[in-house]
Every structure is written in C-alpha cells, then in structure tokens.
Amino acid sequence: MSLLPFCEWLASTPGSIALHESLYAYSVVESIHVLTLTLFAGLAVMLDLRLLGIAMRDTPVSEVADRLFPWTLAGFIVMVITGALLFYGIPVRTYQNMFFRIKVLLLILAGLNVFVFHTKVNRKRAEWDLDPVPPRRARIAGGVSLFLWALIVVAGRMIAYNW
C-alpha cells in the first residue's frame, strides 16, 4: 500500500500550494521548526546527560525532569505542528525522500524509547532518584535517546538533499 496517491492529492490542495509557493511562509515555518527543535533537543540532552550520570549529579532526576518538562513539551508540540506543515507544503517530494523515511523510522524508535522508559524504568525512580549515577536501564534509555535524536537531526537536515 502506497501513500503516494494521498500525497499527490495533498499537494494539489490550495493550502499546500499556497504554503509551498509563498515567498515567506514556508521559510518561516521551517525556521520555527528548527528553533523549536533546538529548544526540545537541548532540553532532552540535558535530561539524557542527567540520566547518564554525566551532568547535574547532585540534582535529583525528578527535579531536572519536572523543571524541563513544560518547556520540552512546548518545544515538542510546536516542532510537530511545524513539521507537519513542512510535509504539507511539499508532500510528494518529502514522501519519496529516503531521509524523510529514515527520520520517521527514527522518530518511532525514539517514541518507543520514551514509552519503555516511562512504563518500565521511571516507575521505580523513587528508588534511584537521588543517586549520582542512575541504574543501568536509565543510562541506556538516556544514551539511546541521545543517539536517536542526533540521527533524527541529521536525517532531517538531509531531507533538503533529495538524492
């Protein structure tokens, strides 16, 4: 089953055409996407480094997570909205781009990493919250998150180069 017919239909909608052909709109959306990516990724890196036991070792993981969460969530929401708009602006070319497909796969894996962390590891956070170096499973989740988000950023940047 191919999504190409849907993408072709989407590309023919007035909103998609207007976004893609606008002198400024697509560039503004892309800039907002990159700026909120830096907000989200920067805060995620801070939490991941705490989970790895590399940074903020004297601060409980719960305090780091609680203070960063509202800003991380705000960055994530705007990043997803602008990412959807970028896709909406040029759906056919984006859908056919191998780097877009890699990015989507990596985003799914990052989501699974977050799900596993919150359903398995984070449930027992009270036992290790104050430890300078969290348990192995928390460190693995933080390391996997760092790795996946680095790859997501690279894949996202490579979308512009349609090889």
Secondary structure as UniProt FT lines:
FT   HELIX           4..11
FT   HELIX           14..21
FT   HELIX           25..51
FT   TURN            52..53
FT   TURN            57..58
FT   HELIX           61..89
FT   HELIX           91..96
FT   HELIX           98..116
FT   HELIX           117..121
FT   HELIX           122..124
FT   HELIX           125..128
FT   TURN            129..130
FT   HELIX           136..158
FT   TURN            159..160
//
